Amino acid sequence: MHRVSVCVRGEWLRVPCGGGGPAASVRWLGSEALRRYGQAMRLEEEEAHEELGVMVRRCQGGELLHPDDLLKDILEDNDFVQLVIETEDPFPPAKALPLYPSTNAEYMYLDGNSLTTARLVLLGKGMFKVKLTAEAEARVIRARNVIETIITENRVVYGVNTGFGKFANILVPKEKLTELQANLIRSTSAGVGAPLSAERTRMLLALRINVLAKGHSGVSMETVDALMKALNASCLSWVPEKGTVGASGDLAPLAHLTLGLMGEGRMWSPQTGWADATAVLEGHGLTPLVLKPKEGLALINGTQMITSLGAEAVERALAVARQADIIAALTVEALKGTTKAFHSAIHAVRPHPGQMEVAKRMCSLLDSEVFPSQISESHRSCERVQDAYTLRCIPQVHGVVKDTIAFVQTVISTELNSATDNPLVFAESGETMSGGNFHGEYPAKVLDYLAIGIHELSSISERRIERLVNPSLSELPAFLVADGGFNSGFMMAHCTAAALVSESKALCHPSSVDSLSTSAATEDHVSMGGWAARKALRVVEHVEQVLAIELLASCQALEFHRPLRTTDPLEKVYDLLRSVVSPWNKDRCMSPDIEAAHALLQEQKVWEAVQPYMDKYSKKMDTN
């Protein structure tokens, strides 16, 4: 790391980090920035350092940095941070969404059987607090009674009074059973990399609570209550994103999740930022978790990181896929494409659900008796028989993506409400059974499939962008800008789309085809599901960004058709974009425009803008 930009009282300083050596810490950066600020402002030494309680906050994300962290581990070169001094207003949070529920927030009741991907995402955003249903509480208590009986009767059960993995044949004395569980959490907390965001950590914790609510884990209600209190206060552990092979579940991430609840390591809350876990818990009136026999194992066995990240990927994929149809319709209109390829008769003889859905949506957006288009009318008598595949085959390509997402959502939804730890407790028979429900193969495989499926939206979108910016294909000005040569227009925006698509092609290589034997060949086949989930999310983000570029380009193309108007629903999308991005009259920085269009897609504003029109079209067609 060479340098960092630091803001002190509104003034930005460039601080070279070489002076601190390889062991330069956040604390060193704060001290060095204050020293340089004092010199720049010509302050006396005492005046420059008179403040106490200096903290360092990263600008992107807004999180407080731990003073003992090394800069090379926690900041990127040329990163931006701010010194937060006790007497000053803190740096505002980066996101407007609440990262923890307000005191009057509604409760979402968890029962281990009915959680959906959409509701888990809402929990991640802090829109609800959680409670267990009465039935779930009863199941948890009955399962715990089985474990207590096992301990009382001195029966040998894996994970209750034995070692773990290769040490499963080693019996542990009763007086060491509590320490055994704590040792398991400490030794398993071996993850690396950046921590999960607050939203994703909330999802992970909420999903773990939902699985415990099924009543097959053998934890006590006291422990489940502790997890719910931490979630409701948004006391969130430091959970590194890397380290799981998705075999005995997501062991390392879930261990880090539990470690903070034990008062060890670091935690985050909106009030404290990153701090010592015990201090964060005590600051919210919570006490560190003391694990009972079997509880440590119960809290780390499971596929909850794969599945919670998968739930986010599914929900974002659903949102961008349906908006992709709208953006594609804009491009069809801008390129003077024909609507004949979307006729219902064509798709009725190849009746894949997604294909038919997309074709109907395209008809509802493009020129029709319900919503006529002046642009379509202007080329109605042209001699073109059919369009290029990227226009003509939109229902077939977009359609299979929708069917893929639907399949993946079914599997992830099942996983959300499954008992995935080991051994499982069956209160009805008073038995515990060892099995393999923790194996991450199901979510790993479908998330690899999701990445491959959703990527196709960006692949075909990039080709449509090429048709928009290439004058030999579009009959529009080169790169969609006047005075070409002096202005470059959308030339590099298309390059960005191409770069994202190329990167996603590599990310679409399935991680679940790999397996490395771990735990001295006890875990001799693994799913690599953690990486499957993380790269699926990255591919979804790339799709959002490429479609944001197509949205910009298609609306810019409409400028060259004026004063002719497109259909009412597509004009509504045009107006929406123009509320945040002005037309491209001359060259300017493109990145803010892409970010603004991307935000519209993430917030589903494009879908909201046209949904009433599509409903109107459907009602009109149904009455004919």
C-alpha positions in Angstrom: 0.0 0.0 0.0 1.5 3.4 -1.0 -1.0 6.1 0.0 -4.4 6.8 1.5 -6.5 10.0 1.4 -7.6 11.1 4.8 -10.2 13.8 5.6 -9.5 15.8 8.8 -12.1 18.5 9.6 -13.2 18.8 6.0 -9.6 19.0 4.6 -8.2 16.1 2.5 -4.7 14.9 3.0 -2.7 12.3 1.0 -0.8 10.2 3.5 2.0 8.0 2.3 1.9 4.8 4.2 5.5 3.7 3.6 6.6 5.7 6.7 4.8 3.3 9.0 6.5 0.3 7.6 4.8 -3.1 6.9 3.3 -3.0 10.4 1.5 0.4 9.8 -1.8 0.3 11.7 -5.0 2.3 11.6 -3.9 3.9 14.9 -0.6 5.0 13.1 -2.6 6.4 10.2 -4.8 8.5 12.5 -1.8 9.9 14.3 0.1 10.6 11.1 -2.9 12.3 9.5 -3.3 14.5 12.6 0.4 15.4 12.5 0.3 16.3 8.8 -3.0 18.3 9.3 -1.3 20.3 12.1 1.6 21.1 9.8 -0.6 22.1 6.9 -2.7 24.3 9.1 0.4 25.7 10.9 -1.0 24.6 14.2 1.0 24.3 17.3 1.8 20.7 18.3 -0.5 20.9 21.3 -3.4 22.3 19.3 -3.1 19.7 16.6 -3.3 16.9 19.2 -5.6 18.4 21.8 -8.6 16.2 20.8 -9.1 12.8 22.4 -11.1 9.8 21.1 -10.0 9.9 17.5 -11.5 7.2 15.4 -11.0 6.3 11.7 -13.9 5.6 9.5 -13.8 4.3 5.9 -15.7 6.5 3.5 -17.0 3.8 1.3 -19.4 1.8 3.5 -19.0 4.1 6.5 -17.6 1.4 8.9 -15.3 2.3 11.8 -11.9 0.7 11.6 -10.3 -1.1 14.5 -7.1 0.8 15.6 -5.0 -2.3 15.8 -5.7 -3.5 12.2 -2.9 -3.3 9.7 -3.5 -0.9 6.8 -2.4 -3.5 4.3 -5.2 -5.9 5.6 -8.1 -3.5 5.7 -7.6 -0.7 3.2 -7.0 -0.6 -0.6 -4.3 1.6 -2.1 -5.7 5.1 -2.7 -8.6 4.4 -0.4 -10.5 7.2 1.4 -11.0 7.5 5.1 -12.1 10.2 7.6 -10.9 10.9 11.1 -13.8 11.1 13.5 -13.0 13.2 16.5 -15.0 13.0 19.7 -16.2 16.7 19.5 -17.3 16.5 15.9 -20.4 15.1 14.1 -19.7 11.5 12.9 -19.4 10.7 9.2 -22.9 9.9 7.9 -23.7 6.3 7.1 -23.4 5.3 3.4 -26.9 3.9 3.1 -30.3 5.3 3.9 -31.8 1.9 4.7 -31.9 1.0 8.4 -29.2 -1.5 9.4 -31.2 -2.4 12.6 -34.9 -2.4 13.4 -36.3 0.7 15.1 -37.8 0.2 18.6 -41.3 0.0 17.1 -40.5 -2.3 14.3 -42.8 -5.2 13.5 -41.9 -8.7 14.4 -41.4 -11.5 11.8 -42.2 -14.9 13.4 -39.8 -17.7 12.5 -41.0 -21.3 12.6 -38.3 -23.1 10.6 -40.8 -24.0 7.8 -42.0 -20.9 6.0 -39.1 -18.5 5.5 -38.9 -17.2 1.9 -36.0 -15.6 0.0 -37.8 -12.3 -0.1 -38.5 -12.3 3.6 -34.9 -13.2 4.4 -33.7 -10.2 2.3 -36.1 -7.9 4.3 -34.5 -9.3 7.5 -31.1 -8.5 6.1 -32.2 -4.9 5.5 -33.3 -4.6 9.1 -37.0 -4.1 8.3 -38.1 -6.5 11.1 -37.3 -7.9 14.5 -37.7 -11.7 15.0 -39.4 -14.0 17.4 -40.1 -17.7 17.3 -43.7 -19.0 17.1 -45.0 -20.9 20.2 -44.8 -24.2 18.2 -41.2 -23.6 17.3 -40.3 -22.8 20.9 -41.9 -26.1 22.0 -39.9 -28.0 19.4 -36.6 -26.4 20.5 -37.3 -27.3 24.2 -38.2 -30.9 23.4 -35.0 -31.4 21.4 -32.9 -29.9 24.2 -34.5 -32.3 26.7 -33.2 -35.2 24.6 -29.6 -33.8 24.8 -29.9 -33.3 28.6 -31.1 -36.9 29.0 -28.2 -38.2 27.0 -25.8 -36.3 29.2 -27.5 -37.5 32.4 -27.4 -41.1 31.2 -23.7 -40.8 30.1 -24.6 -42.1 26.6 -21.9 -41.5 24.0 -23.1 -39.2 21.1 -20.9 -37.5 18.5 -20.5 -33.8 19.2 -22.1 -34.0 22.6 -19.3 -35.7 24.6 -16.8 -36.7 21.8 -14.3 -34.8 19.8 -15.0 -33.7 16.3 -14.2 -34.9 12.8 -11.2 -37.2 13.0 -11.4 -37.0 16.8 -14.9 -38.4 16.9 -13.7 -41.6 18.7 -12.3 -39.6 21.6 -14.5 -39.3 24.7 -14.5 -36.0 26.6 -15.1 -36.0 30.4 -18.4 -34.4 31.5 -16.7 -31.6 33.4 -15.1 -30.4 30.1 -18.1 -30.5 27.9 -18.8 -26.7 28.1 -15.1 -25.9 27.3 -15.2 -28.5 24.5 -17.9 -26.4 22.7 -16.1 -23.1 23.2 -12.8 -24.7 21.9 -14.6 -25.8 18.8 -15.8 -22.3 18.0 -12.4 -20.8 18.6 -10.5 -23.3 16.5 -13.0 -23.2 13.7 -12.9 -19.4 13.5 -10.2 -19.6 10.8 -11.8 -17.5 8.0 -10.0 -14.8 6.0 -10.9 -11.9 3.8 -13.2 -9.0 4.1 -16.1 -9.3 6.5 -19.7 -9.8 5.3 -21.7 -6.6 5.1 -24.1 -5.8 7.9 -27.0 -6.8 5.7 -25.5 -10.1 4.8 -24.5 -10.9 8.4 -28.0 -10.2 9.5 -29.3 -12.6 6.9 -26.8 -15.2 8.0 -27.8 -14.9 11.7 -31.6 -14.8 10.9 -31.3 -17.9 8.8 -29.4 -19.7 11.5 -32.2 -18.9 14.0 -34.8 -20.1 11.5 -33.0 -23.5 11.2 -32.7 -23.8 15.0 -36.5 -23.2 15.1 -37.1 -26.5 13.4 -36.2 -28.2 16.7 -33.7 -30.8 15.4 -30.5 -29.1 16.6 -30.6 -29.7 20.4 -29.9 -26.1 21.5 -31.5 -24.5 24.5 -34.1 -21.8 24.2 -31.8 -19.6 26.3 -29.3 -19.8 23.4 -31.9 -19.1 20.7 -33.1 -16.1 22.8 -29.5 -14.8 22.9 -29.2 -15.0 19.1 -32.5 -13.2 18.6 -31.6 -10.4 21.0 -28.3 -9.9 19.2 -30.1 -9.8 15.8 -32.8 -7.5 17.0 -30.1 -5.1 18.3 -28.0 -5.6 15.2 -25.0 -6.7 17.2 -23.3 -8.5 14.4 -20.1 -10.5 14.5 -17.1 -10.1 12.2 -17.6 -12.9 9.6 -14.9 -13.2 7.0 -16.3 -14.1 3.6 -13.7 -16.8 2.8 -12.9 -20.1 4.4 -15.8 -22.4 3.9 -15.7 -25.5 1.6 -19.4 -26.2 2.1 -18.9 -29.7 3.5 -19.9 -29.9 7.1 -21.7 -26.8 6.3 -20.2 -23.3 6.4 -18.1 -24.1 9.4 -15.7 -21.1 9.5 -18.3 -18.4 8.8 -20.7 -19.8 11.3 -18.0 -20.1 13.9 -17.1 -16.5 13.5 -20.8 -15.6 13.8 -20.9 -17.5 17.1 -17.5 -16.2 18.3 -18.7 -12.6 18.6 -21.9 -13.8 20.4 -19.5 -15.4 23.0 -17.9 -12.0 23.5 -14.7 -12.8 21.7 -13.3 -11.2 18.6 -15.0 -8.2 17.1 -18.6 -7.2 16.6 -20.4 -4.3 14.9 -23.5 -2.3 15.7 -24.9 0.9 14.3 -24.1 2.7 17.5 -20.6 1.4 18.1 -19.1 0.5 14.7 -16.5 -2.2 14.9 -15.3 -2.8 18.4 -14.5 -5.5 20.9 -17.3 -8.0 21.0 -17.8 -7.9 24.8 -18.0 -4.1 24.7 -20.6 -4.2 21.9 -22.7 -6.7 23.7 -22.5 -4.9 27.1 -23.3 -1.6 25.3 -26.6 -3.1 24.3 -27.4 -4.8 27.6 -26.5 -8.3 26.3 -24.3 -10.9 28.0 -21.8 -13.1 26.2 -23.2 -16.5 25.2 -22.0 -19.5 27.2 -22.4 -22.7 25.1 -23.9 -25.8 26.6 -23.0 -29.3 25.4 -23.7 -29.8 21.7 -24.5 -26.1 21.1 -21.2 -25.2 19.5 -21.5 -27.9 17.0 -25.2 -27.1 16.4 -24.4 -23.4 15.7 -21.7 -24.1 13.0 -23.1 -27.2 11.1 -25.2 -26.0 8.3 -25.3 -24.3 4.8 -26.5 -20.9 6.1 -23.9 -18.7 4.4 -24.3 -20.4 1.0 -28.0 -20.2 1.4 -28.4 -16.7 2.7 -26.1 -15.3 0.0 -28.0 -17.5 -2.5 -31.3 -16.0 -1.3 -30.0 -12.5 -2.0 -28.7 -13.6 -5.4 -32.1 -15.1 -6.3 -34.0 -12.0 -5.3 -31.7 -9.7 -7.2 -31.8 -12.0 -10.2 -35.6 -12.0 -10.2 -35.6 -8.2 -10.1 -33.1 -7.6 -12.9 -34.5 -10.4 -15.1 -38.0 -8.8 -15.4 -36.5 -5.4 -15.9 -34.2 -6.8 -18.7 -37.4 -7.4 -20.8 -38.3 -3.7 -20.5 -34.8 -2.5 -21.5 -34.7 -4.9 -24.4 -38.0 -3.5 -25.6 -36.5 0.0 -25.5 -33.7 -1.3 -27.7 -36.0 -3.0 -30.1 -37.9 0.3 -30.5 -34.7 2.4 -30.9 -33.4 0.0 -33.6 -36.7 0.0 -35.4 -37.2 -3.7 -34.8 -40.4 -5.6 -35.7 -42.9 -6.9 -33.2 -43.8 -9.9 -35.3 -41.3 -12.2 -33.5 -43.3 -11.8 -30.3 -46.7 -13.0 -31.6 -48.3 -15.4 -29.2 -48.8 -18.0 -32.0 -45.1 -18.5 -32.4 -44.6 -19.2 -28.7 -47.6 -21.3 -28.2 -46.0 -24.0 -30.3 -42.9 -24.0 -28.1 -44.6 -23.4 -24.7 -41.8 -22.9 -22.3 -43.2 -20.8 -19.4 -40.5 -18.2 -19.4 -40.5 -17.8 -23.2 -44.2 -17.2 -23.3 -44.0 -14.8 -20.3 -41.3 -12.7 -22.0 -43.1 -12.7 -25.4 -46.3 -11.4 -23.8 -44.4 -8.8 -21.9 -42.7 -7.5 -25.1 -46.1 -7.3 -26.8 -47.5 -5.3 -23.8 -44.6 -2.7 -24.1 -44.2 -2.4 -27.9 -46.5 -1.0 -30.5 -50.1 -2.3 -30.2 -53.7 -1.1 -30.4 -53.5 -0.4 -26.7 -50.2 1.5 -26.8 -49.3 2.8 -30.3 -45.9 4.0 -31.2 -45.0 6.8 -33.7 -41.6 5.3 -34.1 -43.0 1.9 -35.2 -45.4 3.6 -37.5 -42.6 5.5 -39.2 -41.0 2.2 -40.5 -44.1 0.1 -40.9 -43.7 -0.1 -44.7 -40.0 -1.0 -44.6 -38.8 -4.2 -46.4 -37.0 -5.8 -43.4 -38.4 -9.3 -42.9 -36.7 -10.2 -39.6 -34.3 -8.8 -37.1 -30.9 -10.1 -35.7 -31.1 -12.8 -33.1 -30.4 -10.4 -30.2 -33.8 -8.7 -31.0 -35.8 -11.6 -32.5 -34.8 -14.2 -29.9 -35.3 -12.1 -26.8 -38.2 -14.4 -25.5 -36.2 -17.6 -26.0 -33.0 -16.2 -24.3 -34.6 -14.2 -21.6 -37.2 -16.9 -21.1 -34.8 -19.7 -20.2 -33.1 -17.3 -17.7 -36.5 -16.8 -15.9 -37.1 -20.6 -15.8 -33.6 -21.1 -14.4 -34.2 -18.6 -11.7 -37.5 -20.2 -10.8 -35.8 -23.6 -10.4 -33.0 -22.2 -8.3 -35.5 -20.4 -6.1 -37.3 -23.6 -5.4 -34.1 -25.3 -4.2 -32.9 -22.4 -2.2 -36.4 -22.0 -0.6 -36.3 -25.7 0.5 -32.8 -25.1 1.9 -33.9 -22.1 3.9 -36.3 -24.3 5.9 -34.2 -27.4 6.3 -32.4 -28.9 9.2 -28.8 -29.0 8.1 -26.7 -29.7 11.2 -25.3 -33.0 12.6 -26.1 -35.0 14.5 -29.8 -34.3 14.2 -32.1 -34.7 17.2 -35.5 -36.4 16.9 -37.5 -35.6 20.0 -40.4 -38.0 19.1 -38.1 -41.1 19.4 -35.5 -39.5 21.8 -32.8 -40.3 19.3 -29.9 -38.5 17.7 -28.8 -39.5 14.2 -25.7 -38.7 12.3 -26.1 -38.0 8.6 -25.0 -35.6 5.8 -27.6 -32.8 5.7 -24.9 -30.3 6.2 -23.4 -31.0 2.8 -23.7 -27.9 0.6 -24.1 -29.7 -2.8 -27.7 -28.7 -3.4 -27.3 -24.9 -3.0 -23.8 -25.0 -4.5 -25.0 -26.7 -7.7 -28.0 -24.5 -8.3 -26.0 -21.3 -7.6 -23.5 -22.3 -10.2 -26.5 -22.8 -12.5 -27.9 -19.4 -11.5 -24.6 -17.7 -12.5 -24.6 -19.4 -15.8 -28.3 -18.6 -16.4 -28.3 -15.0 -15.3 -25.1 -14.2 -17.2 -26.9 -14.7 -20.5 -28.9 -11.5 -19.9 -25.7 -9.5 -19.9 -24.3 -11.5 -22.8 -27.2 -10.7 -25.1 -27.5 -7.2 -23.7 -23.9 -6.4 -24.6 -24.6 -7.5 -28.2 -27.6 -5.2 -28.3 -25.4 -2.3 -27.0 -23.0 -3.1 -29.9 -25.9 -2.7 -32.3 -26.9 0.6 -30.8 -23.5 2.2 -30.9 -22.4 0.8 -34.3 -23.7 3.0 -37.1 -23.5 0.2 -39.7 -26.0 -1.8 -37.7 -28.2 1.0 -36.1 -28.7 3.7 -38.7 -27.9 6.0 -35.8 -25.0 8.4 -35.2 -21.8 6.5 -34.3 -21.6 5.9 -30.5 -24.9 7.7 -30.1 -23.5 11.2 -30.0 -23.5 14.3 -32.2 -20.2 15.7 -33.5 -18.5 12.3 -33.5 -14.8 12.5 -33.4 -14.8 15.6 -31.2 -17.2 13.6 -28.9 -16.7 9.8 -28.3 -20.1 9.2 -26.8 -20.9 5.7 -25.7 -17.6 4.2 -27.1 -16.1 3.3 -23.7 -19.4 2.5 -22.0 -19.7 -0.4 -24.5 -16.1 -1.4 -23.6 -17.1 -1.5 -19.9 -20.1 -3.7 -20.8 -17.7 -6.0 -22.7 -15.3 -6.1 -19.8 -18.0 -7.1 -17.4 -19.3 -9.8 -19.7 -15.9 -11.2 -20.1 -15.2 -11.3 -16.4 -18.5 -13.0 -15.8 -17.6 -15.7 -18.3 -14.7 -16.8 -16.1 -16.9 -16.6 -13.0 -19.5 -18.9 -14.6 -17.0 -21.8 -14.4 -18.8 -23.9 -11.8 -17.1 -24.1 -8.4 -19.2 -27.2 -7.4 -17.3 -29.4 -9.8 -14.3 -29.1 -7.5 -13.6 -31.0 -4.3 -10.6 -31.2 -2.0 -10.5 -33.7 0.8 -10.3 -32.0 4.3 -10.3 -33.0 8.0 -7.9 -35.9 7.5 -10.1 -37.4 4.8 -13.2 -37.5 7.1 -14.7 -34.8 4.9 -13.5 -36.3 1.7 -16.0 -34.8 -0.7 -16.9 -31.1 -0.4 -19.2 -28.7 -2.4 -17.2 -25.4 -2.5 -20.6 -23.8 -2.2 -19.4 -20.6 -0.5 -17.5 -19.6 -3.6 -20.5 -20.6 -5.7 -22.7 -18.2 -3.8 -20.2 -15.3 -3.8 -19.5 -15.5 -7.5 -23.2 -15.9 -8.3 -23.8 -12.5 -6.6 -20.9 -11.0 -8.5 -22.3 -12.2 -11.8 -25.8 -10.8 -10.9 -24.2 -7.4 -10.1 -22.4 -7.5 -13.5 -25.8 -8.2 -15.2 -27.3 -5.2 -13.4 -24.4 -3.0 -14.6 -24.5 -4.1 -18.2 -28.3 -3.6 -18.4 -27.8 -0.2 -16.8 -25.5 0.7 -19.8 -28.1 -0.7 -22.3 -30.8 1.4 -20.6 -28.6 4.5 -21.0 -27.8 3.7 -24.6 -31.4 2.8 -25.7 -32.8 6.0 -24.2 -30.0 8.0 -25.8 -30.9 6.4 -29.1 -34.5 7.6 -28.7 -33.1 11.2 -28.7 -32.3 10.7 -32.4 -35.9 9.7 -33.2 -37.5 12.8 -31.7 -40.0 14.3 -32.1 -41.5 10.8 -32.7 -42.6 9.1 -29.5 -42.5 5.5 -28.5 -45.3 3.7 -26.6 -46.6 5.2 -23.3 -44.9 2.6 -21.0 -41.6 3.0 -22.7 -41.9 6.8 -22.6 -42.4 6.4 -18.9 -39.1 4.5 -18.6 -37.4 7.3 -20.7 -38.8 9.9 -18.3 -37.7 7.9 -15.3 -34.1 7.8 -16.6 -34.1 11.4 -17.6 -35.1 12.3 -14.0 -31.6 11.2 -12.9 -29.5 11.3 -16.1 -29.6 14.1 -18.7 -29.2 13.4 -22.5 -25.7 13.0 -23.8 -25.2 16.2 -25.8 -21.5 16.3 -25.4 -18.8 14.1 -23.6 -18.8 14.0 -19.9 -17.8 11.5 -17.2 -19.9 8.4 -17.8 -19.5 6.5 -14.5 -22.0 8.6 -12.5 -24.6 8.0 -15.2 -24.0 4.2 -15.1 -24.3 4.3 -11.3 -27.6 6.2 -11.4 -29.1 3.8 -13.9 -27.8 0.9 -11.9 -29.5 2.3 -8.8 -32.8 2.5 -10.7 -32.6 -1.2 -11.5 -31.6 -2.2 -7.9 -34.5 -0.3 -6.5 -36.8 -1.8 -9.2 -37.9 1.6 -10.4 -38.0 0.6 -14.0 -40.4 -2.2 -13.2 -42.6 0.0 -11.1 -42.8 2.6 -13.9 -44.3 0.2 -16.4 -46.2 -2.3 -14.3 -49.5 -0.4 -14.4 -49.3 -0.2 -18.2 -48.7 -3.9 -18.6 -51.6 -4.6 -16.3 -53.8 -2.3 -18.5 -52.6 -4.2 -21.6 -53.5 -7.6 -20.1 -57.0 -6.5 -19.1 -57.6 -5.1 -22.5 -56.4 -8.3 -24.2 -58.5 -10.4 -21.9 -61.7 -8.6 -22.8 -61.1 -8.9 -26.6 
